[in-house]
Amino acid sequence: MAITVKFFASLSEQLGMREVLVESKDRLTVEEIWEQVTGNREIPAKILIAINMEYARYDDHVSDNDEVAFFPPVTGG
């Protein structure tokens, strides 16, 4: 299974990466992907998640060829 993981805005800067390809034999949740890619870093508060451009939760499972995106909340005026 291959999953593309993307990080946006300040989250990308904090982690020092924008995109990573995760390969796994097992079906993973979003939280397990976060832990694997970030080396078990704590998940920042209020981070938004999307799977294939649809909002998702940490306990959602991903499938082969999915794209998982992590991004901070958007603010504006």
Secondary structure, DSSP 4 states (H G I P E B T S, - for coil): -EEEEEE-HHHHHHHT-SEEEEE-SS--BHHHHHHHHHTSPPPPTT-EEEETTEE--TT-B--TT-EEEEEPPP---
